[in-house]
């Protein structure tokens, strides 16, 4: 146990230093009253309440965005393995893109991309 004594002493010093720094930070910090602090976006005061509802037209736009987002999630790793796998990887990726394109065409046909 004697060979672990320096490690335990160092661990104790580190824990004490961390607790001392956190305590000093808590004592010296300046906190504004909780009621005066409001969330902000880009430095501007909020225009509406944080729990306000979004208009229903945002949800189809969000779904289309997620479709394109998933495309990018699968495209980046695909670019790394396409040279090793060969033509099969290219066929699989274009099949995947065709499925996504079908989803976007369906959303477009249903009016999900029409704003007014």
C-alpha positions in Angstrom: 0.0 0.0 0.0 3.0 2.3 0.5 3.6 2.5 -3.3 0.1 4.0 -3.8 0.5 6.7 -1.1 1.9 9.4 -3.5 -0.9 8.7 -6.0 -3.6 8.9 -3.3 -2.0 12.1 -1.9 -2.0 13.6 -5.4 -5.6 12.5 -5.9 -6.6 14.1 -2.6 -4.8 17.4 -3.5 -6.6 17.5 -6.9 -10.0 16.8 -5.4 -9.4 19.5 -2.8 -8.2 22.0 -5.4 -11.3 21.4 -7.6 -13.6 21.8 -4.6 -11.8 24.9 -3.6 -12.1 26.4 -7.1 -15.8 25.6 -7.3 -16.4 27.1 -3.9 -14.6 30.3 -4.8 -16.4 30.5 -8.1 -19.8 30.2 -6.3 -18.9 32.8 -3.7 -17.4 35.3 -6.1 -19.9 35.0 -9.0 -22.4 37.7 -9.6 -25.9 36.3 -10.3 -28.7 38.5 -11.6 -32.1 37.9 -10.1 -33.8 34.9 -11.7 -36.9 36.9 -12.8 -34.9 39.4 -14.9 -33.1 36.8 -16.9 -34.8 35.8 -20.2 -33.7 33.5 -23.0 -32.6 35.3 -26.1 -31.6 34.4 -29.7 -28.8 36.4 -31.2 -28.9 39.1 -28.6 -32.5 40.1 -29.3 -35.2 40.0 -26.7 -37.7 37.1 -27.3 -40.7 38.1 -29.5 -43.0 35.3 -28.2 -43.2 32.9 -25.3 -40.9 29.9 -25.3 -43.8 27.4 -25.2 -45.7 29.0 -28.1 -46.8 26.6 -30.8 -45.4 26.5 -34.3 -47.7 26.8 -37.3 -48.6 23.4 -38.9 -46.9 24.3 -42.2 -43.5 24.0 -40.5 -43.8 20.2 -39.9 -43.7 19.1 -43.6 -40.7 21.4 -44.2 -39.1 19.7 -41.2 -39.7 16.3 -42.6 -38.2 17.2 -45.9 -35.2 18.7 -44.1 -34.8 15.4 -42.2 -34.9 13.5 -45.5 -32.0 15.5 -46.8 -30.2 15.3 -43.5 -30.4 11.5 -43.6 -29.0 11.7 -47.1 -25.9 13.5 -45.9 -25.5 11.1 -42.9 -25.2 8.2 -45.4 -23.3 10.0 -48.1 -20.2 10.9 -46.1 -19.3 7.3 -45.1 -20.3 6.2 -48.6 -17.6 8.4 -50.2 -15.0 6.6 -48.1 -15.9 3.1 -49.2 -17.1 3.6 -52.8 -13.6 3.0 -54.2 -13.2 -0.3 -52.3 -16.6 -1.7 -53.0 -16.9 -0.6 -56.6 -20.0 -0.4 -58.8 -22.3 -2.1 -56.3 -21.8 0.9 -53.9 -22.7 3.4 -56.7 -25.9 1.4 -57.6 -26.9 1.2 -53.9 -26.4 4.9 -53.4 -28.4 5.9 -56.5 -31.2 3.6 -55.3 -31.1 5.3 -51.9 -31.2 8.7 -53.6 -34.1 7.6 -55.9 -36.1 6.7 -52.8 -35.4 10.1 -51.2 -36.2 11.8 -54.5 -39.5 9.9 -54.6 -40.3 11.2 -51.0 -39.5 14.8 -52.0 -41.6 14.5 -55.2 -44.5 13.2 -53.1 -44.1 16.0 -50.6 -44.0 18.5 -53.5 -47.1 17.0 -55.1 -49.0 17.1 -51.8 -48.2 20.7 -51.4 -45.8 20.4 -48.4 -43.4 22.8 -50.1 -46.1 25.4 -50.9 -45.9 28.1 -48.2 -49.2 29.9 -48.7 
